[in-house]
Amino acid sequence: MSSEALPSQTSLTTAPKMPHQPKRSKSSALLTPDLPKLPIPPLKESMKRYLRALEGLQTAEEHETTKEVVEEFLAEGGEGEKWQKKLEEYARDKPSYIEEFWYESYLSHSDSVVLSLNPFFVLSSDVTPRSDPQLSRAASLIVSSLSFIHDLRNGYLQADAVRGTPLDMSQYGRLFGACRVPTDRGCRMEVHEESKHIVVLRRGQFYWFDCLDSQNRPLFTDREVLNNLEAIVKDADKTPVQSVAANSVGILTTESRKIWSQLRSNMIKSNKLNASCLSVIESALFVVCLDDAGPEDLAELCGNFLCGGYKLEGGVQTGTCTNRWYDKLQIIVCSNGEAGINFEHTGVDGHTVLRYAADVYTELVLLFAKTINPSTPSLFKSKLSPFSKSAKTPPKPEEDGEEEFEISPKKLEWKLTPDLLAGIRYAETRISDLICQNDSQALEFKGYGGNFIKRHGFSPDAFVQMAFQAAYYGLYGRVESTYEPAMTKAYLHGRTEAIRTVQPESVAFVKAFCSDHATVVEKVEALRKACKKHTQLTKECSQGLGQDRHLYAMYSLIQRDVQAYHAARGRGGSSTNGTSELYNVDGNGRVSPSGQSAISLSPQTHTTALSGEGANGDAPTHGQVPGSTVPESERQKPRIPALFKDPGYNLLGTSVLSTSNCGNPALRLFGFGPVTPEGYGIGYIIKDEGISVCMSSKHLQTRRLLQTLQAYLVEVQKMLIQLWKEANERPEAFIDHSGVMRDARTGKKVEMDGDEDKEDEELLGGFGFFDVGVQAALPQARRRRPTVGKQLVIAEY
């Protein structure tokens, strides 16, 4: 690849636009819906929610102190009123008041992204019987992904909507061809909107080939992609597994961002070949990781997709952790055919990646159905490129022009210096440490699911959230700050708002449930109140009416003025700990961003993002901090309001239980790492007849907490069934004057056939309409079938 083909890296803050302007329907994903801007909530309402969220987490004395701080903040003409006005002024010409701060909080993260930022999906089992479960499934996933990209870029993808409400689609432009790039002053996002190739990883070695033509039509059939993958595996497996880790360049992406930035810079400067190889990887549509191992249980399965596998042979790392590139979207396929996705979280949320995963999985189901019924339609509108070897019609020069493609896989050859080899060695040691510190466990609960929960009048999500609260309280005897994201994509450039699950109602519930004195009725009633409150919170947060994003945006504006003040005094501009001084990161990971541009698009010219450089590449003069709200002439030492120094602010933001619901039949499991060392990362999927939970921690009692959760789910089911039976108990039968037992409701004779206990047991199932016990109670079921025909005598031996 020539130097002219290297991707460029211009800093822009706008979301990437698509390269073509094709014909589109009104439902096209490329049409920007006329969406309202995310509202800035009234300050008093945010502070009221803030206090309610803290009430169950603080002692009475601590809460009274926080109340006083809030009252001071809300005083007329006080700090709150001042910063609320400044935030409203700042947001006046912005698509979203939180967007800049959101990107910068992610991109200023200085530690490894593994276990900290990147979530994972495990796809449901493959429906297609395959002789080669790994490569055949990988080929199908690649081709279906290319069809998704074709429909996305050409305007055929159905736009997202919830109950008829259109959703923002801007995140899809950052799903493919995107890459997180480390710099010495934080990270930047690059989006290579003209990307046409993919990269395949096998045993730590990189291969690439073109997949799309200029109109984003796939160049391959499944069989042709499979041929490429077979050639890649054959070549890569010539390398002994003991030699993989020493040259695994991808493992550098697991390093802290500052170290990775230095090594990446050294790699580019070392020689043009390394720079070209790096460019190919970072500009790819996505990365496909073909692992040479298959997880044997659920815990190993989750760990493999979250952070890679750990395996030592003779003191040498041979696990799948050496076969990753964490700065991009990764499709991971294990040797046993298990497949999933690990994605860089800065530019996209789980809902966006879930839509992609669900569509791809659906297409694979339809392709299998097509082998049974050839008239089965496809989900996508993409057609095979006329430049493909398998094309039935040749390309038309007047329409398609002339194009050149690299359709045979090519191996990226590195010339690694001693410093880079040492960097790889130490990066492997550090990621191995992180993996050893991580404990991922999974529970696939099949006792009941969303159907049972809804039949008893609960919101499934609220019900499961209260299950987490009860399990944690039952194990630890306390409640902790809990986070659940609510989607705000109904607004322009919407992302998420934080649902703070711990409320006075949830605290009352867990205390009642774990009490020996509360009755079953009281426990279930407390559960209903807690679930009702959680459902109300979810609705408010999805409308942008939360407190976390509001206060964080305000705090970020304050920090900008703090940095502007120090810059004016000649103290700005140096870099520390891998993060610019324009960032203030506290122990909870709260980041005060600088306002620098965070997203890069190619192809353009090169400028560094998040670096504090001016528009012409010059260093800013003192006091020129982007986004500062303080005029130069009036700049005084800014005062940080007591609200943000109060322990309550840090307490609420330290999410000991970080949870997320990402349900779809296309997924088997979903998870992520904990956001605090003393916490748990909990991803869950609520299915009709089951609940899947993946839980991760830094070697806390993960397995035990899952077992406690399972015990709670069984216990609360018994309670609900007991109350249902009591509410629907049949009237007692009576004996008439002649001594015959009769039904109290119908007066009919009751047959004493000894099956009553059996019927009670059957009712403990799922309360389905066709339960045997229910049917046996019907009069029609009691009629004896008439005997037809002559009965034969059977000889007994």
Secondary structure as GFF3:
##gff-version 3
##sequence-region A 1 797
A	DSSP	three_ten_helix	3	5	.	.	.	ID=ss1
A	DSSP	beta_strand	10	12	.	.	.	ID=ss2
A	DSSP	alpha_helix	43	55	.	.	.	ID=ss3
A	DSSP	alpha_helix	60	74	.	.	.	ID=ss4
A	DSSP	alpha_helix	79	91	.	.	.	ID=ss5
A	DSSP	alpha_helix	99	107	.	.	.	ID=ss6
A	DSSP	beta_strand	120	123	.	.	.	ID=ss7
A	DSSP	alpha_helix	133	153	.	.	.	ID=ss8
A	DSSP	beta_strand	161	162	.	.	.	ID=ss9
A	DSSP	beta_strand	165	166	.	.	.	ID=ss10
A	DSSP	three_ten_helix	170	174	.	.	.	ID=ss11
A	DSSP	beta_strand	178	183	.	.	.	ID=ss12
A	DSSP	beta_strand	186	192	.	.	.	ID=ss13
A	DSSP	beta_strand	197	202	.	.	.	ID=ss14
A	DSSP	beta_strand	205	210	.	.	.	ID=ss15
A	DSSP	alpha_helix	222	236	.	.	.	ID=ss16
A	DSSP	three_ten_helix	241	243	.	.	.	ID=ss17
A	DSSP	three_ten_helix	245	247	.	.	.	ID=ss18
A	DSSP	three_ten_helix	249	254	.	.	.	ID=ss19
A	DSSP	alpha_helix	257	270	.	.	.	ID=ss20
A	DSSP	alpha_helix	272	282	.	.	.	ID=ss21
A	DSSP	beta_strand	287	290	.	.	.	ID=ss22
A	DSSP	alpha_helix	298	306	.	.	.	ID=ss23
A	DSSP	beta_strand	312	313	.	.	.	ID=ss24
A	DSSP	beta_strand	316	317	.	.	.	ID=ss25
A	DSSP	three_ten_helix	320	322	.	.	.	ID=ss26
A	DSSP	beta_strand	330	333	.	.	.	ID=ss27
A	DSSP	beta_strand	339	342	.	.	.	ID=ss28
A	DSSP	alpha_helix	350	372	.	.	.	ID=ss29
A	DSSP	alpha_helix	397	400	.	.	.	ID=ss30
A	DSSP	beta_strand	410	411	.	.	.	ID=ss31
A	DSSP	alpha_helix	418	437	.	.	.	ID=ss32
A	DSSP	beta_strand	439	445	.	.	.	ID=ss33
A	DSSP	alpha_helix	450	455	.	.	.	ID=ss34
A	DSSP	alpha_helix	460	476	.	.	.	ID=ss35
A	DSSP	beta_strand	482	487	.	.	.	ID=ss36
A	DSSP	beta_strand	496	500	.	.	.	ID=ss37
A	DSSP	alpha_helix	504	513	.	.	.	ID=ss38
A	DSSP	alpha_helix	520	542	.	.	.	ID=ss39
A	DSSP	alpha_helix	548	568	.	.	.	ID=ss40
A	DSSP	beta_strand	575	576	.	.	.	ID=ss41
A	DSSP	beta_strand	579	580	.	.	.	ID=ss42
A	DSSP	beta_strand	584	585	.	.	.	ID=ss43
A	DSSP	beta_strand	591	592	.	.	.	ID=ss44
A	DSSP	beta_strand	599	602	.	.	.	ID=ss45
A	DSSP	three_ten_helix	632	634	.	.	.	ID=ss46
A	DSSP	three_ten_helix	642	644	.	.	.	ID=ss47
A	DSSP	alpha_helix	647	653	.	.	.	ID=ss48
A	DSSP	beta_strand	657	661	.	.	.	ID=ss49
A	DSSP	beta_strand	667	671	.	.	.	ID=ss50
A	DSSP	beta_strand	680	687	.	.	.	ID=ss51
A	DSSP	beta_strand	690	697	.	.	.	ID=ss52
A	DSSP	alpha_helix	702	727	.	.	.	ID=ss53
A	DSSP	beta_strand	734	735	.	.	.	ID=ss54
A	DSSP	beta_strand	741	742	.	.	.	ID=ss55
A	DSSP	alpha_helix	756	762	.	.	.	ID=ss56
A	DSSP	alpha_helix	772	776	.	.	.	ID=ss57
A	DSSP	alpha_helix	779	782	.	.	.	ID=ss58
###
